[in-house]
Amino acid sequence: MQNNIFSKEVDALYRALPIALIATLFNAIIIALILKDQFSANTLIVWILLNMAVLLFRSFSYLRFGSWLQADSTIFAYRIYMIGIIASGLVWGSSVFYLLPGSSVHMMMLIIIVGGMVAGGVGSSSYRPESYIFYNLLVIGPYALHFMLDTSNATSWMVGTALLLFSIMMILSSKKFHANFSEVILLQLKQQELVHNLEEEKYYTQHLNENLLQEIIEKEKVQTELINALEEARQAALAKDAFFATMSHELRTPLNAIIGFSQILTKRTDTPNEFKTYIDKILISGKHLLDLVNTILDFSKMKAGKMELNRTTFMLSEMLRDVAIMSEPLAAKRHIHLTFPHLDTTSMNGDRKMIQQILINILSNAIKFSPENSSVTLTYECNEDHLFTICDQGIGIAPEHIATIFAPFSQIEGSSQNAIKGTGLGLAIVKEMVQAHHGKIWATSTLGKGSCFYFSIPQKQ
């Protein structure tokens, strides 16, 4: 069993190799273009040649691995793969000693590219845990040590520490990836063994009773289909769990790194204004993409029944203050006046984070679809239920669309604003969160005058 798992892991490593080689070549060329004004042509040529030598070696191993597996030389194929990935890690990790530019902008761009390669390696070399660990440490280790030991810059140790933490997070992500992959392989092998046993039982049964042959065949066919369907359902569930487990790291972590480094670059006084414009675009796009990823993952969690309430008793005034802090910058850009109720001692029992997110999502929509120099009003009253109302002076919603605005992937039509389109999941998530509190949500609207969104949460549940 272990030998079969090992063979499938090595096969997966080689099948993922072409994309990794293309990404390595592309990134090497990009770095050479970025640093062409920072280093001599000879240094960059040596850098390209080193990468080409490693790429040729690994390409040759990819072309030959099929024959190695057929000759039952899986261990030899894996050793060749490890030599290739260690060589690649050494080439990229050693670049900190001769390709580190003096310009902070170029330095950050180099670090982002190197970090992106290490993050991308989770999906191509984690089929065996040690292969990714070697690659990760050989690439990130020299960079982290260099910056942590650099005393010429007061902030270098922070960059080194961030790289070290990033390396650890990627290694943990690769281990989880490998565990999920191994479990899927094990299930496949067990399924094959089960089918084999069923076929033997079928042959034995046929010889026991020839008169019932046709009936037995039909029953076995149904049984096999049911077993296959059950195994497919299990594998699909495992694949989905593995997907969301790795996506949270493989997408969120690189995006957070891009956003974080972009914010650092925009705040630095030595960053040229021309670059700041480009970096601002990177920052805005990165934040938008991160919002989309978080929205899709949250929606999937709710549909899978994995989003649970964390009930606490909290002060509404404190929550509304946080909502105002997060909503006012967007409103200020459009010169929209926000009005919030004054609540001193009113408290509420529920999931504070969810209720806060409900208000932020609805307020964001109200601001986005309201004309400039208008107003958005949030009111609150409590009788039997906690009732929140958000009204805007926007374009309104057509009556035929009111019934569909809370459906997944629906977009409010007719906007005259040049707003960034979202996933169409915002109001669907809001509805799920309200229903998780056993509450209700609805809306009223008049075209050209505005809309009002209402949601109520019972006091006692």
Residue, then its C-alpha position, 0 to 999 in steps of 0.5 A: m500500500q505504501n509503495n503504491i502511495f509513493s508511486k502516485e506521489v512521484d507521478a503527481l510531482y512530475r505531472a505538475l513539473p511543466i507548469a513549475l518550469i514555465a513559471t521559473l523561466f518566466n520569473a527569471i526573465i522578469i527579474a533580469l528585465i527588472l534588474k537590468d539597470q542595477f547589475s552588469a550584463n555579465t551578472l544577469i547572463v550568468w543568472i539566466l544561464l544557471n536557471m537554464a541549466v537547472l531547467l534543462f536538467r529538470s526538463f530532461s527528467y520530465l521527459r524520462f520519468g515515464s520510462w523510469l516508472q515503467a521500469d519500476s525505478t520510482i525511487f530513482a525518478y524521485r531522487i532525480y526530481m529531488i536533485g532538480i528541485i534542490a538545484s533550483g532552490l540553491v540557484w534562487g536562494s543564492s541570488v540574495f548574495y549577488l542579485l540584491p539591488g540597492s534600490s528599495v523598490h527593486m528589492m521589494m519587487l524581487i522579494i515579491i517575485v521570490g515569495g510568489m514562487v515559493a507560494g506557487g510551489v505549494g501546489s506543484s511540489s507538496y505531493r511529497p512533504e520533503s520536496y517542498i520543505f527543501y525548496n522553501l528553505l533553500v529559497i526563503g532561508p538565505y533571504a530571511l537570514h540576510f535581512m535578519l542579520d543586516t544591521s545597516n537598515a533598522t527595518s531589515w530585521m522586520v522584513g527578515t522576520a516576515l519572510l521567516l513567518f511566511s516560510i513557516m506558513m507555506i510549510l504548514s500549508s504544504k503539509k496539509f496539502h500532502a495530508n489531503f492528497s495522501e488521504v485521497i490516494l488511500l481512498q482510491l486504492k481502497q476503492q480498487e481493492l473493494v472492486h477487486n473483491l466484489e469481482e471475485e465474489k461475483y465469480y464465486t456466486q455465479h458458480l454457486n447458482e447458474n439459475l440465478l446468474q442474471e439476477i445476481i449480475e444485476k444486483e452486483k451491478v447496482q451494488t457496484e454503482l452504489i459503492n462507486a457513487l458513495e466513494e465519489a461523494r466521499q472523494a468530492a467532499l474530501a476534495k472540496d475540504a482540501f480545496f478550501a483548506t489550501m485556498s485560504h493559504e494559497l490565495r489569501t497568503p500571497l494576496n496579503a503579502i502583495i497588499g502588505f508590501s504594496q502598503i509598505l512601498t506607498k508609505r516609503t518616502d523614497t518611492p518615486n511618484e510614478f511607481k506609487t501610481y502603479i503600486d496604488k493600482i496593485l493595492i486596490s486590485g489586490k484588496h478587491l481580489l481578496d474581498l472576492v475570495n473571502t466572499i466566495l469562501d464565506f458563502s461556501k462555508m455557509k452552504a456547507g453548514k460550517m459557519e456557526l454562531n458565536r453568540t455574545t451579549f454586546m453593546l450596540s453603540e460600540m458595534l455601530r461605532d465600528v461600522a461607522i469607522m469602516s463605512e465612512p471612508l467609502a462614503a467620504k469619497r462620494h461625499i455621502h452623509l451617513t446618519f447613525p442612531h445614538l444608543d447609550t446602554t442598549s445591548m443585544n445578544g447574537d454573533r457580533k461579527m455577523i451582525q456587524q458584517i450585515l450592516i457593513n454589506i448593506l451600507s456599502n451597497a447603499i453608498k455605492f448606488s447613491p448619487e454624490n452629495s446625498s445621504v444614507t440613514l441607519t435607524y434602530e428600534c426594539n419592540e419584540d425584535h431588534l429592527f435595523t433599517i438602512c435607507d438611501q437616496g439612490i437610483g432605486i430597484a425595479p419591482e421585478h428585481i426586488a424578489t431576486i436581489f437576495a439570490p446568489f450571484s444576482q446583481i442590482e441592475g440599472s446602476s449609473q455608477n462606475a463601481i467595481k462589480g462584485t460577485g453578486l453574493g453580498l446580499a445572499i450572504v447577508k440573508e444567510m447570516v440573518q436567517a442563522h439568527h432566526g431573523k427576517i430581511w426584506a426591502t422596499s424601493t421606489l425607482g429614482k427615489g431610493s431604497c430601504f433595507y430592513f432586517s429583524i433579529p428576535q430578542k429571545q431565541 
